[in-house]
Every structure is written in C-alpha cells, then in structure tokens.
Amino acid sequence: MKLSVELTLYPLQDNYIDIIRACIEKIHSFEGLSINTFPTATIVVGDYDNVMKMLNDVIAWSYTEFGKCVFIAKFLPGYEAR
C-alpha cells in the first residue's frame, strides 16, 4: 500500500532553521521515497513500511541530535500526493 505523509517540524530551539534543514536532509537519505519540500511542510510518498521506517528513524535521530521537537503529521493511506 502507498502512503503519503505531510510532515511539519517545530524545533523548540533557537537555531530552528538549521534543525529543519538537517531533518530534511535526513529524510532525503532514505531510498525509495518521493519527497517534496514546501515552505511549511515536507510531503513523503512511498510504500507504507518504508515511510513508517523513515518516520521512526528520523524522529529518534532528531531527538538524539537536537532534543525535543514537535512533529505534526497527516497520513493519507492509499494515496500518492504529488
């Protein structure tokens, strides 16, 4: 099943732009995903398991690297957002 996720990150640190950029770069390191970044969100499309693994890894990585951050996600199963 395909899954589309709209993901928005709200870092709780002063250097929030750098943290957002680093997280977007981390998302782009995963293969097999279609990724489109906009000013307010990043949309990730791919196989359900691949998208969920990316989310799991990126959220854990961001906590290790930057501490607490707020992630807002909208999930659209069975839909390929463009």
VOKOL-302434 format. One record per residue (C-alpha): x, y, z. Coordinates in nm, 3 decimals, always signed. Example, Ala and Ser with C-alpha at 12.3 -4.5 7.8 and 13.67 -1.06 7.14 Angstrom:
BEGIN
+1.230, -0.450, +0.780;
+1.367, -0.106, +0.714;
//
This chain:
BEGIN
+0.000, +0.000, +0.000;
+0.120, +0.351, -0.080;
+0.127, +0.608, +0.196;
+0.155, +0.985, +0.177;
+0.261, +1.180, +0.484;
+0.266, +1.557, +0.520;
+0.525, +1.630, +0.787;
+0.589, +1.958, +0.967;
+0.863, +2.008, +1.224;
+0.864, +2.266, +1.502;
+1.203, +2.262, +1.679;
+1.200, +2.401, +2.031;
+1.549, +2.551, +1.999;
+1.661, +2.894, +1.881;
+1.852, +2.760, +1.579;
+1.533, +2.611, +1.434;
+1.619, +2.676, +1.066;
+1.936, +2.466, +1.092;
+1.746, +2.186, +1.263;
+1.472, +2.186, +0.999;
+1.730, +2.174, +0.720;
+1.915, +1.886, +0.888;
+1.592, +1.688, +0.926;
+1.500, +1.744, +0.560;
+1.846, +1.622, +0.460;
+1.799, +1.315, +0.680;
+1.464, +1.241, +0.514;
+1.631, +1.265, +0.173;
+1.885, +1.000, +0.278;
+1.616, +0.729, +0.257;
+1.581, +0.549, -0.074;
+1.256, +0.460, -0.248;
+1.062, +0.764, -0.131;
+0.925, +1.058, -0.326;
+0.995, +1.375, -0.127;
+0.868, +1.727, -0.193;
+0.955, +2.010, +0.043;
+0.747, +2.325, +0.069;
+0.787, +2.630, +0.297;
+0.560, +2.484, +0.566;
+0.581, +2.106, +0.524;
+0.751, +1.813, +0.356;
+0.543, +1.553, +0.175;
+0.679, +1.200, +0.166;
+0.524, +0.930, -0.054;
+0.623, +0.565, -0.070;
+0.550, +0.214, +0.035;
+0.381, +0.211, +0.377;
+0.661, +0.020, +0.552;
+0.934, +0.241, +0.403;
+0.759, +0.564, +0.503;
+0.693, +0.441, +0.856;
+1.056, +0.327, +0.895;
+1.174, +0.669, +0.779;
+0.947, +0.841, +1.031;
+1.065, +0.613, +1.311;
+1.431, +0.668, +1.228;
+1.407, +1.045, +1.170;
+1.213, +1.112, +1.490;
+1.456, +0.905, +1.700;
+1.756, +1.065, +1.526;
+1.620, +1.419, +1.577;
+1.574, +1.358, +1.949;
+1.931, +1.227, +1.980;
+2.074, +1.519, +1.779;
+1.856, +1.812, +1.891;
+1.644, +1.714, +2.189;
+1.272, +1.775, +2.198;
+1.098, +1.878, +1.876;
+0.733, +1.879, +1.776;
+0.634, +1.680, +1.467;
+0.293, +1.722, +1.308;
+0.197, +1.455, +1.055;
-0.102, +1.395, +0.830;
-0.133, +1.041, +0.696;
-0.312, +0.957, +0.370;
-0.305, +0.578, +0.321;
-0.358, +0.453, -0.032;
-0.297, +0.795, -0.186;
+0.000, +0.929, -0.381;
+0.026, +1.302, -0.312;
+0.214, +1.494, -0.578;
//
